[in-house]
Amino acid sequence: MNAAGILVGGVIPALFLGLGTVLMRSSIAAGASIPTYLAVIGTTIALVGWGSLAITGQTGGLQISRAVGWAVAMGLTWSAAIACISYGFGVLKLPVAVVAPLTNANSLVAVTIGVLAFGEWRSLHLPMTASGTLLICVGATLVSLSI
């Protein structure tokens, strides 16, 4: 893996997703209901997607297919997660410092499913993965308890 891959595939998304969590809390705190919030971000994402299709002309996979089904499933799971996080901010009044470390432990779920579903266990360095998992769990717990 090269530096550009790590930057574009990991560091930049982590920065945007972290900022997104703070922006989500700001929107909910400003009075957005969970359905309104989901509708607005969903519309924004749709506009970016359709705009990208129009600009690039890339329509591969746009037909009814397994690829679209997986994209719909991702949208449903993401919407459920965002609704739960919004509920935590709006109704439960949880701070970002508690919610963000816990929700970002999602990488453990993704790694586990990737290992099982895509056979990535073949190239996995188990001691490093176990150490990273332990650090993520300890770190998320420590940060979320620090409030």
C-alpha positions in Angstrom: 0.0 0.0 0.0 1.4 3.4 -0.9 1.1 6.8 0.9 -1.5 8.1 -1.6 -3.8 5.1 -0.9 -3.5 5.6 2.8 -4.2 9.3 2.5 -7.1 9.1 0.1 -8.5 5.8 1.4 -8.1 6.4 5.1 -6.8 9.7 6.5 -9.0 12.1 4.4 -12.2 10.1 5.0 -11.4 9.8 8.7 -11.1 13.6 8.9 -14.4 14.2 7.0 -16.3 11.5 9.0 -15.0 13.0 12.2 -16.0 16.5 11.1 -19.4 15.1 9.9 -20.1 13.8 13.4 -19.5 17.3 14.9 -21.7 18.8 12.1 -24.4 16.2 12.9 -24.5 17.1 16.5 -24.6 20.8 15.6 -27.6 20.2 13.3 -29.5 18.2 15.9 -28.7 20.7 18.6 -30.0 23.5 16.3 -33.4 21.7 16.2 -33.3 19.3 13.2 -35.6 16.3 13.8 -34.1 12.9 13.0 -36.3 12.4 9.9 -35.5 15.9 8.7 -31.8 15.4 9.2 -31.9 12.0 7.4 -33.8 13.6 4.5 -31.5 16.5 4.1 -28.3 14.5 4.2 -29.8 11.8 2.0 -30.8 14.4 -0.6 -27.3 16.0 -0.4 -25.6 12.6 -1.0 -28.0 11.8 -3.8 -27.3 15.2 -5.5 -23.5 14.6 -5.2 -24.0 11.1 -6.6 -26.2 12.1 -9.5 -24.0 15.1 -10.2 -20.9 12.9 -10.3 -22.7 10.6 -12.8 -23.5 13.5 -15.0 -20.0 14.9 -14.9 -18.1 11.7 -15.4 -20.6 9.8 -17.5 -19.8 6.7 -15.6 -23.1 4.7 -15.5 -21.7 1.2 -15.0 -23.7 -0.6 -12.4 -26.6 1.7 -12.6 -28.9 -1.0 -14.0 -30.9 -3.2 -11.6 -28.3 -5.6 -10.4 -26.5 -7.1 -7.4 -24.4 -3.9 -7.2 -27.4 -1.7 -6.8 -28.8 -4.1 -4.1 -25.6 -3.9 -2.1 -25.7 -0.1 -2.4 -29.3 0.0 -1.2 -28.3 -2.3 1.8 -25.5 0.0 2.6 -27.8 3.0 2.5 -30.2 1.3 4.8 -27.6 0.3 7.4 -26.0 3.8 7.2 -29.4 5.5 7.7 -30.1 3.3 10.7 -26.7 4.1 12.2 -27.1 7.8 11.6 -30.6 7.8 13.1 -29.3 6.1 16.2 -26.4 8.6 16.6 -28.8 11.5 16.0 -31.1 10.1 18.7 -28.1 9.9 21.1 -27.3 13.5 20.4 -30.8 14.9 20.4 -32.8 12.9 22.9 -30.1 11.4 25.2 -28.0 14.5 25.0 -24.8 12.5 24.6 -21.6 14.5 23.9 -19.5 13.9 20.8 -16.6 12.8 23.0 -18.7 9.8 24.1 -20.5 8.9 20.8 -17.6 9.3 18.4 -15.1 6.9 19.9 -17.8 4.2 20.4 -19.3 4.5 16.9 -15.9 4.6 15.3 -15.2 1.2 16.7 -17.2 0.2 13.6 -13.8 -0.6 12.0 -13.8 -3.8 14.1 -17.1 -4.9 12.6 -15.9 -4.1 9.1 -12.6 -6.0 9.6 -14.4 -9.0 11.0 -16.9 -9.2 8.2 -14.2 -8.5 5.6 -12.1 -11.3 7.0 -15.0 -13.7 6.9 -16.9 -12.6 3.7 -14.0 -11.7 1.4 -11.4 -14.2 2.7 -9.1 -11.4 3.8 -7.8 -13.6 6.6 -5.3 -15.1 4.2 -3.3 -11.9 4.2 -4.0 -10.8 7.8 -1.2 -10.6 10.3 -3.1 -11.9 13.3 -0.9 -10.6 16.1 -1.0 -7.0 14.7 -4.8 -7.3 14.1 -5.3 -8.5 17.7 -3.1 -5.7 19.1 -5.0 -3.1 17.0 -8.3 -4.5 18.1 -7.3 -4.3 21.8 -6.0 -0.7 21.4 -9.2 0.4 19.6 -11.4 -1.1 22.4 -9.3 0.3 25.2 -9.0 3.7 23.5 -12.7 4.0 22.7 -13.6 3.0 26.3 -11.1 5.4 27.8 -12.2 8.4 25.7 -15.9 7.7 26.2 -15.5 7.4 30.0 -13.4 10.6 30.2 -16.5 12.8 30.3 
